[in-house]
């Protein structure tokens, strides 16, 4: 998996997330870098949630009018 240190921005590959950045030694600063597919999936999920919220909003508007 692709990883990056949030402190120094060093990027590297590893099979597991280390406790310390191998470049700057930052403690617990290493995070996974999301893939393009991860970002697309998150965007699609967000769009679905927004559509559901709009539908609920319209339902409430209809209920309030009646």
PDB file with SEQRES, HELIX, SHEET and CRYST1 records, atoms N, CA, C and O in Angstrom:
SEQRES   1 A   66  UNK UNK UNK UNK UNK UNK UNK UNK UNK UNK UNK UNK UNK          
SEQRES   2 A   66  UNK UNK UNK UNK UNK UNK UNK UNK UNK UNK UNK UNK UNK          
SEQRES   3 A   66  UNK UNK UNK UNK UNK UNK UNK UNK UNK UNK UNK UNK UNK          
SEQRES   4 A   66  UNK UNK UNK UNK UNK UNK UNK UNK UNK UNK UNK UNK UNK          
SEQRES   5 A   66  UNK UNK UNK UNK UNK UNK UNK UNK UNK UNK UNK UNK UNK          
SEQRES   6 A   66  UNK                                                          
HELIX    1 AA1 UNK A   36  UNK A   65  1                                  30    
SHEET    1 AA1 3 UNK A  11  UNK A  13  0                                        
SHEET    2 AA1 3 UNK A   2  UNK A   5 -1                                        
SHEET    3 AA1 3 UNK A  30  UNK A  32 -1                                        
CRYST1    1.000    1.000    1.000  90.00  90.00  90.00 P 1           1          
ATOM      1  N   UNK A   1       0.840  -1.174   0.000  1.00  0.00           N  
ATOM      2  CA  UNK A   1       0.000   0.000   0.000  1.00  0.00           C  
ATOM      3  C   UNK A   1       0.884   1.235   0.000  1.00  0.00           C  
ATOM      4  O   UNK A   1       2.028   1.206   0.452  1.00  0.00           O  
ATOM      5  N   UNK A   2       0.328   2.317  -0.516  1.00  0.00           N  
ATOM      6  CA  UNK A   2       1.053   3.578  -0.572  1.00  0.00           C  
ATOM      7  C   UNK A   2       0.806   4.362   0.709  1.00  0.00           C  
ATOM      8  O   UNK A   2      -0.332   4.492   1.160  1.00  0.00           O  
ATOM      9  N   UNK A   3       1.879   4.881   1.287  1.00  0.00           N  
ATOM     10  CA  UNK A   3       1.795   5.582   2.561  1.00  0.00           C  
ATOM     11  C   UNK A   3       2.452   6.959   2.458  1.00  0.00           C  
ATOM     12  O   UNK A   3       3.276   7.211   1.578  1.00  0.00           O  
ATOM     13  N   UNK A   4       2.061   7.848   3.389  1.00  0.00           N  
ATOM     14  CA  UNK A   4       2.661   9.177   3.439  1.00  0.00           C  
ATOM     15  C   UNK A   4       2.697   9.652   4.888  1.00  0.00           C  
ATOM     16  O   UNK A   4       1.767   9.413   5.659  1.00  0.00           O  
ATOM     17  N   UNK A   5       3.777  10.322   5.241  1.00  0.00           N  
ATOM     18  CA  UNK A   5       3.910  10.912   6.561  1.00  0.00           C  
ATOM     19  C   UNK A   5       3.174  12.250   6.557  1.00  0.00           C  
ATOM     20  O   UNK A   5       3.372  13.064   5.656  1.00  0.00           O  
ATOM     21  N   UNK A   6       2.336  12.479   7.550  1.00  0.00           N  
ATOM     22  CA  UNK A   6       1.594  13.741   7.632  1.00  0.00           C  
ATOM     23  C   UNK A   6       2.479  14.888   8.114  1.00  0.00           C  
ATOM     24  O   UNK A   6       2.117  16.056   7.978  1.00  0.00           O  
ATOM     25  N   UNK A   7       3.631  14.555   8.672  1.00  0.00           N  
ATOM     26  CA  UNK A   7       4.544  15.575   9.189  1.00  0.00           C  
ATOM     27  C   UNK A   7       5.488  16.093   8.103  1.00  0.00           C  
ATOM     28  O   UNK A   7       5.561  17.300   7.869  1.00  0.00           O  
ATOM     29  N   UNK A   8       6.210  15.185   7.439  1.00  0.00           N  
ATOM     30  CA  UNK A   8       7.212  15.600   6.447  1.00  0.00           C  
ATOM     31  C   UNK A   8       6.783  15.356   5.005  1.00  0.00           C  
ATOM     32  O   UNK A   8       7.481  15.763   4.076  1.00  0.00           O  
ATOM     33  N   UNK A   9       5.627  14.688   4.807  1.00  0.00           N  
ATOM     34  CA  UNK A   9       5.065  14.379   3.487  1.00  0.00           C  
ATOM     35  C   UNK A   9       5.856  13.322   2.714  1.00  0.00           C  
ATOM     36  O   UNK A   9       5.632  13.154   1.516  1.00  0.00           O  
ATOM     37  N   UNK A  10       6.764  12.615   3.362  1.00  0.00           N  
ATOM     38  CA  UNK A  10       7.515  11.537   2.722  1.00  0.00           C  
ATOM     39  C   UNK A  10       6.549  10.439   2.290  1.00  0.00           C  
ATOM     40  O   UNK A  10       5.700  10.017   3.074  1.00  0.00           O  
ATOM     41  N   UNK A  11       6.675   9.972   1.040  1.00  0.00           N  
ATOM     42  CA  UNK A  11       5.815   8.918   0.509  1.00  0.00           C  
ATOM     43  C   UNK A  11       6.637   7.659   0.266  1.00  0.00           C  
ATOM     44  O   UNK A  11       7.777   7.719  -0.197  1.00  0.00           O  
ATOM     45  N   UNK A  12       6.031   6.514   0.589  1.00  0.00           N  
ATOM     46  CA  UNK A  12       6.711   5.239   0.411  1.00  0.00           C  
ATOM     47  C   UNK A  12       5.694   4.111   0.369  1.00  0.00           C  
ATOM     48  O   UNK A  12       4.520   4.308   0.682  1.00  0.00           O  
ATOM     49  N   UNK A  13       6.150   2.931  -0.017  1.00  0.00           N  
ATOM     50  CA  UNK A  13       5.302   1.743  -0.064  1.00  0.00           C  
ATOM     51  C   UNK A  13       5.688   0.800   1.064  1.00  0.00           C  
ATOM     52  O   UNK A  13       6.859   0.675   1.422  1.00  0.00           O  
ATOM     53  N   UNK A  14       4.672   0.136   1.616  1.00  0.00           N  
ATOM     54  CA  UNK A  14       4.909  -0.841   2.670  1.00  0.00           C  
ATOM     55  C   UNK A  14       3.697  -1.752   2.758  1.00  0.00           C  
ATOM     56  O   UNK A  14       2.597  -1.380   2.349  1.00  0.00           O  
ATOM     57  N   UNK A  15       3.902  -2.948   3.294  1.00  0.00           N  
ATOM     58  CA  UNK A  15       2.793  -3.879   3.469  1.00  0.00           C  
ATOM     59  C   UNK A  15       2.022  -3.607   4.751  1.00  0.00           C  
ATOM     60  O   UNK A  15       0.902  -4.092   4.917  1.00  0.00           O  
ATOM     61  N   UNK A  16       2.617  -2.830   5.666  1.00  0.00           N  
ATOM     62  CA  UNK A  16       1.930  -2.456   6.893  1.00  0.00           C  
ATOM     63  C   UNK A  16       2.281  -1.006   7.236  1.00  0.00           C  
ATOM     64  O   UNK A  16       3.265  -0.459   6.738  1.00  0.00           O  
ATOM     65  N   UNK A  17       1.466  -0.401   8.090  1.00  0.00           N  
ATOM     66  CA  UNK A  17       1.697   0.988   8.485  1.00  0.00           C  
ATOM     67  C   UNK A  17       2.654   0.998   9.681  1.00  0.00           C  
ATOM     68  O   UNK A  17       2.326   0.461  10.739  1.00  0.00           O  
ATOM     69  N   UNK A  18       3.833   1.605   9.520  1.00  0.00           N  
ATOM     70  CA  UNK A  18       4.777   1.639  10.637  1.00  0.00           C  
ATOM     71  C   UNK A  18       4.364   2.656  11.700  1.00  0.00           C  
ATOM     72  O   UNK A  18       3.621   3.596  11.418  1.00  0.00           O  
ATOM     73  N   UNK A  19       4.853   2.458  12.918  1.00  0.00           N  
ATOM     74  CA  UNK A  19       4.570   3.393  14.014  1.00  0.00           C  
ATOM     75  C   UNK A  19       5.274   4.729  13.810  1.00  0.00           C  
ATOM     76  O   UNK A  19       4.779   5.775  14.231  1.00  0.00           O  
ATOM     77  N   UNK A  20       6.448   4.680  13.152  1.00  0.00           N  
ATOM     78  CA  UNK A  20       7.234   5.896  12.945  1.00  0.00           C  
ATOM     79  C   UNK A  20       7.553   6.084  11.469  1.00  0.00           C  
ATOM     80  O   UNK A  20       7.721   5.109  10.736  1.00  0.00           O  
ATOM     81  N   UNK A  21       7.634   7.330  11.036  1.00  0.00           N  
ATOM     82  CA  UNK A  21       8.034   7.634   9.660  1.00  0.00           C  
ATOM     83  C   UNK A  21       9.498   7.224   9.487  1.00  0.00           C  
ATOM     84  O   UNK A  21      10.340   7.590  10.307  1.00  0.00           O  
ATOM     85  N   UNK A  22       9.810   6.469   8.427  1.00  0.00           N  
ATOM     86  CA  UNK A  22      11.192   6.044   8.221  1.00  0.00           C  
ATOM     87  C   UNK A  22      12.120   7.192   7.809  1.00  0.00           C  
ATOM     88  O   UNK A  22      13.340   7.037   7.849  1.00  0.00           O  
ATOM     89  N   UNK A  23      11.560   8.339   7.414  1.00  0.00           N  
ATOM     90  CA  UNK A  23      12.385   9.471   6.984  1.00  0.00           C  
ATOM     91  C   UNK A  23      12.649  10.449   8.122  1.00  0.00           C  
ATOM     92  O   UNK A  23      13.801  10.755   8.432  1.00  0.00           O  
ATOM     93  N   UNK A  24      11.557  10.946   8.754  1.00  0.00           N  
ATOM     94  CA  UNK A  24      11.730  11.983   9.789  1.00  0.00           C  
ATOM     95  C   UNK A  24      11.593  11.453  11.208  1.00  0.00           C  
ATOM     96  O   UNK A  24      11.914  12.161  12.163  1.00  0.00           O  
ATOM     97  N   UNK A  25      11.120  10.215  11.365  1.00  0.00           N  
ATOM     98  CA  UNK A  25      10.969   9.638  12.693  1.00  0.00           C  
ATOM     99  C   UNK A  25       9.707  10.086  13.419  1.00  0.00           C  
ATOM    100  O   UNK A  25       9.542   9.817  14.608  1.00  0.00           O  
ATOM    101  N   UNK A  26       8.808  10.776  12.695  1.00  0.00           N  
ATOM    102  CA  UNK A  26       7.561  11.228  13.308  1.00  0.00           C  
ATOM    103  C   UNK A  26       6.776  10.056  13.882  1.00  0.00           C  
ATOM    104  O   UNK A  26       6.589   9.040  13.212  1.00  0.00           O  
ATOM    105  N   UNK A  27       6.316  10.199  15.127  1.00  0.00           N  
ATOM    106  CA  UNK A  27       5.594   9.128  15.805  1.00  0.00           C  
ATOM    107  C   UNK A  27       4.118   9.143  15.428  1.00  0.00           C  
ATOM    108  O   UNK A  27       3.427  10.141  15.633  1.00  0.00           O  
ATOM    109  N   UNK A  28       3.640   8.028  14.875  1.00  0.00           N  
ATOM    110  CA  UNK A  28       2.236   7.849  14.475  1.00  0.00           C  
ATOM    111  C   UNK A  28       1.758   8.903  13.467  1.00  0.00           C  
ATOM    112  O   UNK A  28       0.627   9.380  13.550  1.00  0.00           O  
ATOM    113  N   UNK A  29       2.622   9.256  12.524  1.00  0.00           N  
ATOM    114  CA  UNK A  29       2.280  10.269  11.518  1.00  0.00           C  
ATOM    115  C   UNK A  29       2.051   9.677  10.142  1.00  0.00           C  
ATOM    116  O   UNK A  29       1.736  10.411   9.205  1.00  0.00           O  
ATOM    117  N   UNK A  30       2.202   8.356   9.993  1.00  0.00           N  
ATOM    118  CA  UNK A  30       2.083   7.709   8.688  1.00  0.00           C  
ATOM    119  C   UNK A  30       0.637   7.298   8.429  1.00  0.00           C  
ATOM    120  O   UNK A  30       0.003   6.655   9.265  1.00  0.00           O  
ATOM    121  N   UNK A  31       0.130   7.675   7.266  1.00  0.00           N  
ATOM    122  CA  UNK A  31      -1.247   7.374   6.866  1.00  0.00           C  
ATOM    123  C   UNK A  31      -1.242   6.792   5.451  1.00  0.00           C  
ATOM    124  O   UNK A  31      -0.298   7.000   4.689  1.00  0.00           O  
ATOM    125  N   UNK A  32      -2.298   6.067   5.112  1.00  0.00           N  
ATOM    126  CA  UNK A  32      -2.422   5.538   3.750  1.00  0.00           C  
ATOM    127  C   UNK A  32      -2.805   6.667   2.797  1.00  0.00           C  
ATOM    128  O   UNK A  32      -3.513   7.602   3.172  1.00  0.00           O  
ATOM    129  N   UNK A  33      -2.334   6.567   1.583  1.00  0.00           N  
ATOM    130  CA  UNK A  33      -2.712   7.498   0.527  1.00  0.00           C  
ATOM    131  C   UNK A  33      -3.872   6.851  -0.211  1.00  0.00           C  
ATOM    132  O   UNK A  33      -3.719   5.747  -0.733  1.00  0.00           O  
ATOM    133  N   UNK A  34      -5.024   7.502  -0.270  1.00  0.00           N  
ATOM    134  CA  UNK A  34      -6.163   6.884  -0.946  1.00  0.00           C  
ATOM    135  C   UNK A  34      -5.901   6.749  -2.451  1.00  0.00           C  
ATOM    136  O   UNK A  34      -5.308   7.630  -3.074  1.00  0.00           O  
ATOM    137  N   UNK A  35      -6.352   5.643  -3.010  1.00  0.00           N  
ATOM    138  CA  UNK A  35      -6.224   5.426  -4.450  1.00  0.00           C  
ATOM    139  C   UNK A  35      -7.303   6.223  -5.175  1.00  0.00           C  
ATOM    140  O   UNK A  35      -8.234   6.730  -4.549  1.00  0.00           O  
ATOM    141  N   UNK A  36      -7.176   6.328  -6.478  1.00  0.00           N  
ATOM    142  CA  UNK A  36      -8.191   7.018  -7.279  1.00  0.00           C  
ATOM    143  C   UNK A  36      -9.544   6.335  -7.116  1.00  0.00           C  
ATOM    144  O   UNK A  36     -10.573   7.009  -7.064  1.00  0.00           O  
ATOM    145  N   UNK A  37      -9.557   5.009  -7.034  1.00  0.00           N  
ATOM    146  CA  UNK A  37     -10.807   4.270  -6.850  1.00  0.00           C  
ATOM    147  C   UNK A  37     -11.434   4.586  -5.492  1.00  0.00           C  
ATOM    148  O   UNK A  37     -12.655   4.697  -5.379  1.00  0.00           O  
ATOM    149  N   UNK A  38     -10.596   4.730  -4.465  1.00  0.00           N  
ATOM    150  CA  UNK A  38     -11.104   5.091  -3.136  1.00  0.00           C  
ATOM    151  C   UNK A  38     -11.784   6.461  -3.185  1.00  0.00           C  
ATOM    152  O   UNK A  38     -12.862   6.648  -2.622  1.00  0.00           O  
ATOM    153  N   UNK A  39     -11.149   7.407  -3.856  1.00  0.00           N  
ATOM    154  CA  UNK A  39     -11.695   8.764  -3.956  1.00  0.00           C  
ATOM    155  C   UNK A  39     -12.990   8.768  -4.745  1.00  0.00           C  
ATOM    156  O   UNK A  39     -13.949   9.433  -4.353  1.00  0.00           O  
ATOM    157  N   UNK A  40     -13.036   8.034  -5.855  1.00  0.00           N  
ATOM    158  CA  UNK A  40     -14.260   7.955  -6.654  1.00  0.00           C  
ATOM    159  C   UNK A  40     -15.395   7.313  -5.862  1.00  0.00           C  
ATOM    160  O   UNK A  40     -16.534   7.778  -5.914  1.00  0.00           O  
ATOM    161  N   UNK A  41     -15.086   6.256  -5.136  1.00  0.00           N  
ATOM    162  CA  UNK A  41     -16.097   5.583  -4.339  1.00  0.00           C  
ATOM    163  C   UNK A  41     -16.643   6.515  -3.257  1.00  0.00           C  
ATOM    164  O   UNK A  41     -17.849   6.550  -3.013  1.00  0.00           O  
ATOM    165  N   UNK A  42     -15.760   7.262  -2.616  1.00  0.00           N  
ATOM    166  CA  UNK A  42     -16.185   8.209  -1.580  1.00  0.00           C  
ATOM    167  C   UNK A  42     -17.053   9.314  -2.181  1.00  0.00           C  
ATOM    168  O   UNK A  42     -18.032   9.738  -1.567  1.00  0.00           O  
ATOM    169  N   UNK A  43     -16.700   9.778  -3.375  1.00  0.00           N  
ATOM    170  CA  UNK A  43     -17.479  10.812  -4.056  1.00  0.00           C  
ATOM    171  C   UNK A  43     -18.866  10.296  -4.408  1.00  0.00           C  
ATOM    172  O   UNK A  43     -19.860  10.995  -4.208  1.00  0.00           O  
ATOM    173  N   UNK A  44     -18.938   9.077  -4.932  1.00  0.00           N  
ATOM    174  CA  UNK A  44     -20.232   8.483  -5.275  1.00  0.00           C  
ATOM    175  C   UNK A  44     -21.097   8.316  -4.036  1.00  0.00           C  
ATOM    176  O   UNK A  44     -22.303   8.558  -4.077  1.00  0.00           O  
ATOM    177  N   UNK A  45     -20.480   7.903  -2.935  1.00  0.00           N  
ATOM    178  CA  UNK A  45     -21.226   7.745  -1.684  1.00  0.00           C  
ATOM    179  C   UNK A  45     -21.756   9.096  -1.211  1.00  0.00           C  
ATOM    180  O   UNK A  45     -22.894   9.198  -0.754  1.00  0.00           O  
ATOM    181  N   UNK A  46     -20.932  10.123  -1.321  1.00  0.00           N  
ATOM    182  CA  UNK A  46     -21.346  11.470  -0.914  1.00  0.00           C  
ATOM    183  C   UNK A  46     -22.513  11.956  -1.778  1.00  0.00           C  
ATOM    184  O   UNK A  46     -23.469  12.534  -1.260  1.00  0.00           O  
ATOM    185  N   UNK A  47     -22.440  11.725  -3.082  1.00  0.00           N  
ATOM    186  CA  UNK A  47     -23.517  12.136  -3.984  1.00  0.00           C  
ATOM    187  C   UNK A  47     -24.822  11.419  -3.633  1.00  0.00           C  
ATOM    188  O   UNK A  47     -25.890  12.032  -3.640  1.00  0.00           O  
ATOM    189  N   UNK A  48     -24.738  10.138  -3.329  1.00  0.00           N  
ATOM    190  CA  UNK A  48     -25.922   9.373  -2.939  1.00  0.00           C  
ATOM    191  C   UNK A  48     -26.532   9.936  -1.663  1.00  0.00           C  
ATOM    192  O   UNK A  48     -27.749  10.091  -1.566  1.00  0.00           O  
ATOM    193  N   UNK A  49     -25.684  10.241  -0.684  1.00  0.00           N  
ATOM    194  CA  UNK A  49     -26.165  10.823   0.570  1.00  0.00           C  
ATOM    195  C   UNK A  49     -26.835  12.177   0.337  1.00  0.00           C  
ATOM    196  O   UNK A  49     -27.858  12.480   0.951  1.00  0.00           O  
ATOM    197  N   UNK A  50     -26.262  12.986  -0.545  1.00  0.00           N  
ATOM    198  CA  UNK A  50     -26.839  14.302  -0.845  1.00  0.00           C  
ATOM    199  C   UNK A  50     -28.209  14.151  -1.510  1.00  0.00           C  
ATOM    200  O   UNK A  50     -29.136  14.895  -1.191  1.00  0.00           O  
ATOM    201  N   UNK A  51     -28.338  13.199  -2.425  1.00  0.00           N  
ATOM    202  CA  UNK A  51     -29.625  12.959  -3.074  1.00  0.00           C  
ATOM    203  C   UNK A  51     -30.671  12.515  -2.058  1.00  0.00           C  
ATOM    204  O   UNK A  51     -31.817  12.963  -2.104  1.00  0.00           O  
ATOM    205  N   UNK A  52     -30.276  11.633  -1.138  1.00  0.00           N  
ATOM    206  CA  UNK A  52     -31.197  11.178  -0.097  1.00  0.00           C  
ATOM    207  C   UNK A  52     -31.627  12.340   0.791  1.00  0.00           C  
ATOM    208  O   UNK A  52     -32.794  12.425   1.176  1.00  0.00           O  
ATOM    209  N   UNK A  53     -30.707  13.227   1.116  1.00  0.00           N  
ATOM    210  CA  UNK A  53     -31.044  14.387   1.939  1.00  0.00           C  
ATOM    211  C   UNK A  53     -32.015  15.313   1.215  1.00  0.00           C  
ATOM    212  O   UNK A  53     -32.939  15.848   1.828  1.00  0.00           O  
ATOM    213  N   UNK A  54     -31.811  15.503  -0.078  1.00  0.00           N  
ATOM    214  CA  UNK A  54     -32.715  16.340  -0.864  1.00  0.00           C  
ATOM    215  C   UNK A  54     -34.118  15.735  -0.914  1.00  0.00           C  
ATOM    216  O   UNK A  54     -35.112  16.455  -0.823  1.00  0.00           O  
ATOM    217  N   UNK A  55     -34.194  14.414  -1.057  1.00  0.00           N  
ATOM    218  CA  UNK A  55     -35.494  13.740  -1.061  1.00  0.00           C  
ATOM    219  C   UNK A  55     -36.201  13.918   0.280  1.00  0.00           C  
ATOM    220  O   UNK A  55     -37.400  14.196   0.317  1.00  0.00           O  
ATOM    221  N   UNK A  56     -35.473  13.761   1.366  1.00  0.00           N  
ATOM    222  CA  UNK A  56     -36.053  13.939   2.694  1.00  0.00           C  
ATOM    223  C   UNK A  56     -36.517  15.384   2.886  1.00  0.00           C  
ATOM    224  O   UNK A  56     -37.561  15.636   3.489  1.00  0.00           O  
ATOM    225  N   UNK A  57     -35.744  16.313   2.377  1.00  0.00           N  
ATOM    226  CA  UNK A  57     -36.097  17.726   2.465  1.00  0.00           C  
ATOM    227  C   UNK A  57     -37.417  17.993   1.739  1.00  0.00           C  
ATOM    228  O   UNK A  57     -38.288  18.698   2.248  1.00  0.00           O  
ATOM    229  N   UNK A  58     -37.548  17.422   0.556  1.00  0.00           N  
ATOM    230  CA  UNK A  58     -38.785  17.588  -0.215  1.00  0.00           C  
ATOM    231  C   UNK A  58     -39.969  16.934   0.498  1.00  0.00           C  
ATOM    232  O   UNK A  58     -41.071  17.483   0.503  1.00  0.00           O  
ATOM    233  N   UNK A  59     -39.743  15.763   1.101  1.00  0.00           N  
ATOM    234  CA  UNK A  59     -40.802  15.084   1.848  1.00  0.00           C  
ATOM    235  C   UNK A  59     -41.270  15.947   3.022  1.00  0.00           C  
ATOM    236  O   UNK A  59     -42.469  16.045   3.283  1.00  0.00           O  
ATOM    237  N   UNK A  60     -40.341  16.559   3.717  1.00  0.00           N  
ATOM    238  CA  UNK A  60     -40.707  17.416   4.850  1.00  0.00           C  
ATOM    239  C   UNK A  60     -41.464  18.650   4.387  1.00  0.00           C  
ATOM    240  O   UNK A  60     -42.403  19.089   5.051  1.00  0.00           O  
ATOM    241  N   UNK A  61     -41.060  19.218   3.241  1.00  0.00           N  
ATOM    242  CA  UNK A  61     -41.768  20.371   2.704  1.00  0.00           C  
ATOM    243  C   UNK A  61     -43.218  19.994   2.394  1.00  0.00           C  
ATOM    244  O   UNK A  61     -44.140  20.764   2.662  1.00  0.00           O  
ATOM    245  N   UNK A  62     -43.406  18.798   1.825  1.00  0.00           N  
ATOM    246  CA  UNK A  62     -44.754  18.326   1.511  1.00  0.00           C  
ATOM    247  C   UNK A  62     -45.565  18.121   2.783  1.00  0.00           C  
ATOM    248  O   UNK A  62     -46.742  18.479   2.825  1.00  0.00           O  
ATOM    249  N   UNK A  63     -44.965  17.558   3.812  1.00  0.00           N  
ATOM    250  CA  UNK A  63     -45.662  17.320   5.084  1.00  0.00           C  
ATOM    251  C   UNK A  63     -46.047  18.631   5.759  1.00  0.00           C  
ATOM    252  O   UNK A  63     -47.132  18.743   6.328  1.00  0.00           O  
ATOM    253  N   UNK A  64     -45.172  19.611   5.698  1.00  0.00           N  
ATOM    254  CA  UNK A  64     -45.445  20.904   6.344  1.00  0.00           C  
ATOM    255  C   UNK A  64     -46.587  21.629   5.637  1.00  0.00           C  
ATOM    256  O   UNK A  64     -47.393  22.292   6.291  1.00  0.00           O  
ATOM    257  N   UNK A  65     -46.666  21.514   4.319  1.00  0.00           N  
ATOM    258  CA  UNK A  65     -47.735  22.177   3.559  1.00  0.00           C  
ATOM    259  C   UNK A  65     -49.089  21.579   3.886  1.00  0.00           C  
ATOM    260  O   UNK A  65     -50.094  22.289   3.882  1.00  0.00           O  
ATOM    261  N   UNK A  66     -49.134  20.285   4.169  1.00  0.00           N  
ATOM    262  CA  UNK A  66     -50.395  19.590   4.443  1.00  0.00           C  
ATOM    263  C   UNK A  66     -50.719  19.715   5.863  1.00  0.00           C  
ATOM    264  O   UNK A  66     -51.744  19.200   6.310  1.00  0.00           O  
TER     265      UNK A  66                                                      
END                                                                             
